[in-house]
Amino acid sequence: MKRLNLFPILFTLILLLLVSNLAAALIDAEAAKIPYQVNNSDRIVIGTVSKIDTYSSYTIYTVKVKEWLYNPIPAETIKIRSKIGTNLTVEDEVEFAQNESALLMLNDGNLDELLFRVPLGIKYPVSDRDAVIEELKAQGKWQEENQTENKTSETGMKENTGTTGEQEESSNQTQKSNTTPFMSPVCMLAVIGVIIYVRRKN
């Protein structure tokens, strides 16, 4: 009987395990980047943790909203649920300290209760605000900027319209003043024709 050589099989299994772990690490690294998070978030907010309620299997963080960066709702405080409790710890779940400020990418949980989740437990420093706004602009999601631009463009259009109206009025007056002292070409030709006719007749 031939003995099976287990080394190639074990080596292949180890390689597969390493590759899958590496792929998972790469996916996690990509998911932690701002462009990915902005693209996969329902809302983005900057806020400060004002209250922490810990239960056996989860924690509710009350966050006082400082600024909505994307898809705002009329709420001064929101709640974030984390699957970390006194008797339960789950990897990739967010944790906060009292009075901690952060920039948060949110997924909707229960909007009636203003309850949200933080995907992958990732929180960003408030200093990342400008980078997040740039990414929102790049993805066409910067609504406040669009509204500002629209207001500016509308104002500009009104100003331009006023200027254009004034320009049209002045150009009409100029045309009127230009056309008043001079006759039209047809009238000029008619007068010349009459003069030539009169001279020939005489």
C-alpha positions as CSV (number, residue, x, y, z in Angstrom):
1,M,0.0,0.0,0.0
2,K,1.2,3.5,-0.8
3,R,1.5,5.9,2.0
4,L,-0.3,9.2,1.5
5,N,2.0,12.2,1.7
6,L,0.0,14.5,4.0
7,F,2.5,17.4,3.8
8,P,1.2,18.9,0.5
9,I,-2.3,18.7,1.8
10,L,-1.5,20.4,5.1
11,F,0.6,23.0,3.3
12,T,-2.3,23.8,1.0
13,L,-4.7,24.1,3.8
14,I,-2.4,26.4,5.8
15,L,-2.0,28.6,2.6
16,L,-5.8,28.7,2.1
17,L,-6.3,29.7,5.7
18,L,-3.6,32.4,5.5
19,V,-5.0,33.7,2.2
20,S,-8.6,33.9,3.6
21,N,-7.3,35.7,6.7
22,L,-5.4,38.1,4.6
23,A,-8.4,38.7,2.4
24,A,-10.6,39.4,5.4
25,A,-7.9,41.8,6.8
26,L,-7.8,43.6,3.5
27,I,-11.6,43.8,3.4
28,D,-11.7,45.2,7.0
29,A,-8.9,47.7,6.1
30,E,-10.9,48.9,3.1
31,A,-14.1,49.1,5.1
32,A,-12.4,51.3,7.7
33,K,-11.5,53.9,5.1
34,I,-13.6,57.1,4.8
35,P,-14.7,56.6,1.2
36,Y,-16.1,53.2,1.9
37,Q,-17.8,54.4,5.1
38,V,-19.3,57.5,3.5
39,N,-20.7,55.3,0.7
40,N,-22.2,52.8,3.1
41,S,-23.7,55.1,5.7
42,D,-27.3,56.2,6.1
43,R,-26.2,59.3,8.1
44,I,-23.1,61.1,9.3
45,V,-22.9,63.1,12.5
46,I,-20.5,64.8,14.9
47,G,-21.6,64.5,18.5
48,T,-20.6,64.1,22.1
49,V,-21.6,61.2,24.4
50,S,-23.8,62.6,27.2
51,K,-25.1,59.4,28.8
52,I,-24.2,55.7,28.9
53,D,-26.7,53.0,29.9
54,T,-25.2,49.6,30.1
55,Y,-27.3,46.4,30.3
56,S,-26.3,42.7,30.4
57,S,-26.1,42.2,26.6
58,Y,-25.9,45.7,25.2
59,T,-25.2,49.4,25.8
60,I,-27.1,52.5,24.8
61,Y,-25.1,55.6,24.3
62,T,-26.9,58.9,24.2
63,V,-25.1,61.3,21.9
64,K,-25.7,65.1,21.8
65,V,-25.6,66.2,18.2
66,K,-23.2,69.0,17.3
67,E,-23.5,68.8,13.5
68,W,-25.1,66.7,10.8
69,L,-22.8,66.2,7.9
70,Y,-25.1,63.9,5.8
71,N,-28.8,63.1,5.7
72,P,-29.8,65.1,8.8
73,I,-32.9,64.6,10.9
74,P,-34.4,67.1,13.3
75,A,-33.0,65.7,16.5
76,E,-30.7,67.3,19.1
77,T,-29.8,63.9,20.6
78,I,-29.6,60.4,19.2
79,K,-29.0,57.0,20.7
80,I,-26.5,54.4,19.5
81,R,-26.8,50.7,20.4
82,S,-23.7,48.6,20.9
83,K,-23.7,44.8,21.5
84,I,-21.3,45.2,24.4
85,G,-22.8,44.7,27.8
86,T,-21.9,43.7,31.3
87,N,-22.1,40.0,30.3
88,L,-21.3,40.2,26.6
89,T,-18.5,41.4,24.5
90,V,-18.7,41.4,20.7
91,E,-15.8,42.2,18.3
92,D,-16.3,45.1,15.9
93,E,-18.8,46.9,18.2
94,V,-18.4,50.6,19.2
95,E,-17.4,51.7,22.7
96,F,-17.4,55.3,24.0
97,A,-16.3,57.1,27.1
98,Q,-18.5,59.7,28.9
99,N,-18.2,63.1,27.2
100,E,-16.2,61.6,24.3
101,S,-16.7,63.6,21.0
102,A,-16.5,61.7,17.7
103,L,-17.5,61.8,14.0
104,L,-19.8,58.9,13.4
105,M,-21.0,57.0,10.3
106,L,-24.4,55.7,11.2
107,N,-26.7,53.0,9.9
108,D,-30.4,53.4,10.8
109,G,-31.7,51.1,13.5
110,N,-35.1,52.3,14.7
111,L,-35.8,55.9,13.5
112,D,-38.9,56.2,15.7
113,E,-36.6,55.8,18.7
114,L,-33.7,57.7,17.1
115,L,-31.7,54.5,17.5
116,F,-28.6,53.9,15.3
117,R,-25.7,51.5,14.8
118,V,-22.1,52.3,14.1
119,P,-20.9,49.8,11.4
120,L,-17.7,47.8,12.3
121,G,-17.5,49.8,15.6
122,I,-15.5,52.5,13.8
123,K,-15.5,56.0,15.1
124,Y,-13.5,58.9,13.7
125,P,-11.9,61.9,15.3
126,V,-13.7,65.2,14.8
127,S,-10.6,66.4,13.0
128,D,-11.6,64.1,10.1
129,R,-14.5,66.5,9.4
130,D,-12.9,68.2,6.4
131,A,-11.8,64.8,4.8
132,V,-15.4,63.5,5.2
133,I,-16.9,66.6,3.7
134,E,-14.5,66.3,0.7
135,E,-15.6,62.7,0.2
136,L,-19.2,63.7,0.5
137,K,-18.6,66.2,-2.2
138,A,-16.8,63.7,-4.3
139,Q,-19.7,61.3,-4.0
140,G,-22.3,64.0,-4.7
141,K,-23.8,63.8,-1.2
142,W,-22.9,67.2,0.2
143,Q,-26.5,68.5,0.3
144,E,-25.8,71.6,2.4
145,E,-23.2,72.7,-0.1
146,N,-25.5,72.1,-3.0
147,Q,-28.2,74.2,-1.3
148,T,-25.7,77.0,-0.7
149,E,-24.5,76.8,-4.3
150,N,-28.1,76.9,-5.5
151,K,-28.9,80.0,-3.3
152,T,-25.7,81.7,-4.6
153,S,-26.5,80.8,-8.2
154,E,-30.1,82.0,-7.8
155,T,-28.9,85.2,-6.2
156,G,-26.4,85.5,-9.0
157,M,-29.1,84.9,-11.6
158,K,-31.3,87.5,-10.0
159,E,-28.4,90.0,-10.0
160,N,-27.5,89.0,-13.5
161,T,-31.1,89.3,-14.6
162,G,-31.3,92.8,-13.1
163,T,-28.0,93.7,-14.8
164,T,-29.1,92.1,-18.0
165,G,-32.5,94.0,-17.8
166,E,-30.6,97.3,-17.3
167,Q,-28.3,96.4,-20.1
168,E,-31.2,95.6,-22.4
169,E,-32.9,98.9,-21.5
170,S,-29.8,100.9,-22.1
171,S,-29.1,99.1,-25.4
172,N,-32.7,99.7,-26.4
173,Q,-32.4,103.4,-25.6
174,T,-29.1,103.5,-27.5
175,Q,-30.8,101.8,-30.5
176,K,-33.7,104.2,-30.3
177,S,-31.3,107.1,-30.1
178,N,-29.3,105.7,-32.9
179,T,-32.3,105.1,-35.1
180,T,-34.2,108.3,-34.4
181,P,-31.9,110.8,-36.2
182,F,-31.4,108.5,-39.2
183,M,-33.8,107.0,-41.6
184,S,-34.1,103.4,-42.5
185,P,-32.2,102.2,-45.6
186,V,-35.5,101.7,-47.5
187,C,-36.5,105.3,-46.8
188,M,-33.1,106.5,-47.9
189,L,-33.3,104.5,-51.2
190,A,-36.8,105.9,-51.8
191,V,-35.6,109.5,-51.2
192,I,-32.6,109.0,-53.5
193,G,-34.9,107.5,-56.2
194,V,-37.3,110.5,-55.9
195,I,-34.4,112.9,-56.3
196,I,-33.0,111.1,-59.3
197,Y,-36.4,110.9,-60.9
198,V,-37.0,114.7,-60.3
199,R,-33.6,115.6,-61.8
200,R,-34.1,113.4,-64.9
201,K,-37.6,114.9,-65.4
202,N,-36.2,118.4,-65.3
